[in-house]
Amino acid sequence: MLHNVDDLLLQLELIDVLGRLGLAYLFEDQIKLIMNNIYYHFDNWRQDNLYSKALGFRLLRQYGYKVSADIFNIFKDKDENFKARICGDFKGMLHLYEASYLLVEGETILEDARRCATKLLQEFDQSRVDGNSYFSLLVSHALELPLHWRNTRSEARWFINAYEKKQDMNPLLLALAKLGFNLVQEEHRVDLQNSSKYVLL
């Protein structure tokens, strides 16, 4: 499935969606191959695109790759502030915000990124017209609690509902995610039922 997508950015987006839907475990080998490929070409990949850099950085760190936060220096001006041109890239800012929660001690650029992105996303969240759009839901949800701090199972449940609102969502992935989630819930229910039999004896 993942290898049918040629564009590396589209592959990253698909990996992100699979992870958030709780389906990444089904594609572990393919994800590992793609992440290895992205890792080896990441420094020179889409240099001036905040969205692709932030999404790639977050996913690489999330999957255990050591990536320098210095890749974000390209988005800073001579005064060490983030350039004004990226401040309107809310999609990029959302992923920069999420990436900033994967910092290691001493990465001040990610601390600065978090402050800048938080301010811009809060302004976006307060001024949005359509609070039920897919992107608006993602922003509100991220500001509530960053993705990196969330429980993957409950995040999958929330994301299934949000993903349904995405205009170009993949109905096959959505159906698979719902099926997978319901199967796991049923498994937990049966385990709980069996455990309670022993407690009552």
CORTA-V717157 format. One line per field, one symbol per residue. ss: DSSP state (A for helix, B for strand, O for the rest). psi: psi as a letter, one per 20 degrees, with the letter a starting at -180 (. if undefined). burial: # if it has 9 or more other C-alpha atoms within 8 Angstrom, else .. Layout:
ss->???
psi->???
burial->???
//
This chain:
ss->OAAAOOOAAAAAAAAAAAAAOOOAAAAAAAAAAAAAAAAAAOOOOOOOOAAAAAAAAAAAAAOOOOOOAAAAAAABOOOOOBOAAAOOOAAAAAAAAAAAOOOOOOOAAAAAAAAAAAAAAAAAAAAOOOOOOAAAAAAAAAAAOOAAAOOAAAAAAAAAAAAOOOOOOOAAAAAAAAAAAAAAAAAAAAAAAAAAAAAAO
psi->ghiipgphghggggggggghikihhikggggggghggggijhhjplgjogghgggggghgghjjqoppiiiihhjqahjkqpqhhihinhgghghgghhijkqqpimhhhgggggghggghggghhjqgnijqghhgggggghgpqghiqphghhggghggghhiphkqohgggggggggghggggghggggghhhghhi.
burial->....#....#######.#######.....##..##..##..........############.......#..#..###....##..##.##.############...#.###.##.###.###.##.......##.########..#...#....###.##.##.##..#....#..##.##....................
//
